[in-house]
Amino acid sequence: MTNELLRLEKVSKQYGPNTVLKDVSFTINKNEVVGLLGDNGAGKSTLVKIMSGVVPMSSGEYFWAGNKVNNVNRAETERLGVETIFQDSALVPQMTISRNIFMGREMTNKLGFMKIKEMDDIAAEVLDSVVTIEGIKSPKQLVQSLSGGQAQAVAIARAVHFNRSLLILDEPTSALAVRATEALLNYLTQLKSEGVSSVLVTHNLHHAFQVCDRHIVMNHGKKILDVRREDTSVEELTAAVVEGQTGVDRFRKGTF
């Protein structure tokens, strides 16, 4: 029985004459947190969109749990269990926490009316049991009243409640205070113990090294490093991000 969850094989992406990804291959395993690292323009955002099914690849193959997925789109990746949490949490500020958790998956009766109380009750239970969020008093609170960390936690709660298997977090800590950042990183470790894998896209290498089991470094659309935490260091990751393959080579020769 395979332990792999998501595998990309030789994925490339062109926009006209511009190649933004070239022959990228890697695997995300079950019960694993993977850091996706690289400087601006490295191809991370495009890769996230391809993994999420938002943007089609120009060439390459997409496998889920060992099986090839022929028609990769957002509806299919959502069915498989992929959820992407962007920096802005993709929440609607003017709606309640409960409505945001069930957005697009509203519970309705036979006449099509929403079961507001039932959704509120489930949302309250999710907020209490799935993630511990300080300062949230009711699922009826508007999202616009929440802090950045609270909003991120609501987005994670939504993903976990609907049995997501893979969370992709795109720069989730960039706007968070220190305490909220620590809470978010702890969530990833907690979720791994519950069978949810994560991909953490971040510029903060110390955050990545703290929680990620493995690190993938991108540079100019190519994967230049794929290494487990115990086999690398923050210094080597820094060299890879700053100078690409040259930095990796220099670090390993002791000249970085």
Secondary structure, DSSP 4 states (H G I P E B T S, - for coil): ---EEEEEEEEEEEETTEEEEEEEEEEEETT-EEEEE--TTSSHHHHHHHHHTSS--SEEEEEETTEE-SS--HHHHHHHTEEEE-TTTT--TTSBHHHHHTTTS--B-TTS-B-HHHHHHHHHHHHHHTS--TT---TTSBGGGS-HHHHHHHHHHHHHHTT-SEEEEESTTTT--HHHHHHHHHHHHHHHHTT-EEEEE-S-HHHHHHH-SEEEEEETTEEEEEEEGGG--HHHHHHHHHHHHHHHHHHHHT--
